[in-house]
Amino acid sequence: MVAQPQQSLCMAQRAATLYRQIGDMRGLARALRRYGYSAYRLGRHDEAARAYGEALAIARERGALVT
């Protein structure tokens, strides 16, 4: 993970967009978890909760834990 939360947040957002475009749900869930962690570190707790919630929903839909 990138040391700077803002940079990590931007990278995770870009990754999530790309994974969404190609339909890679596992990658999307991972990117959303990274986004959530970075948003949390920046004090953006509502954004973090939304990202974690979406990642969890993807994991449940797939019947798998996100690793």
VOGU-3710 file (C-alpha; in Angstrom, 3 decimals, decimal comma):
1> mvaqpqqslc> 0,000/0,000/0,000  1,161/3,530/-0,734  2,344/5,478/2,330  0,358/8,613/1,497  -3,372/8,077/2,082  -4,474/10,677/-0,479  -2,325/9,121/-3,189  -3,541/5,657/-2,212  -7,154/6,871/-2,334  -6,711/8,196/-5,871
11> maqraatlyr> -4,988/5,017/-7,033  -7,689/2,812/-5,519  -10,402/4,905/-7,160  -8,722/4,553/-10,554  -8,301/0,816/-10,029  -11,951/0,425/-9,042  -13,045/2,250/-12,178  -10,920/-0,013/-14,371  -12,042/-3,203/-12,638  -15,667/-2,103/-13,038
21> qigdmrglar> -15,127/-1,488/-16,753  -13,677/-4,935/-17,363  -16,090/-6,711/-15,037  -13,453/-8,052/-12,647  -15,461/-8,247/-9,436  -12,668/-9,696/-7,310  -10,340/-6,887/-8,346  -13,101/-4,362/-7,764  -13,657/-5,644/-4,237  -9,947/-5,376/-3,479
31> alrrygysay> -9,765/-1,842/-4,858  -12,804/-0,845/-2,804  -11,172/-2,227/0,337  -8,051/-0,182/-0,393  -10,211/2,859/-1,038  -12,066/2,311/2,223  -8,853/1,995/4,204  -7,394/5,149/2,682  -10,618/7,108/3,150  -10,708/6,015/6,793
41> rlgrhdeaar> -7,121/7,174/7,331  -8,100/10,562/5,891  -11,040/10,840/8,287  -13,581/10,340/5,509  -15,508/7,743/7,443  -18,748/7,864/5,447  -16,828/7,209/2,217  -14,905/4,413/3,905  -18,116/2,771/5,116  -19,666/2,939/1,632
51> aygealaiar> -16,571/1,421/0,008  -16,327/-1,351/2,597  -20,058/-2,003/2,257  -19,814/-2,363/-1,509  -16,792/-4,663/-1,191  -18,678/-6,808/1,310  -21,726/-6,977/-0,952  -19,538/-8,172/-3,825  -18,001/-10,853/-1,603  -21,429/-12,032/-0,499
61> ergalvt> -22,714/-12,141/-4,087  -19,732/-14,252/-5,072  -20,102/-16,485/-2,051  -16,492/-15,852/-1,144  -14,403/-13,846/1,235  -12,345/-11,054/-0,291  -8,634/-11,666/0,178
//
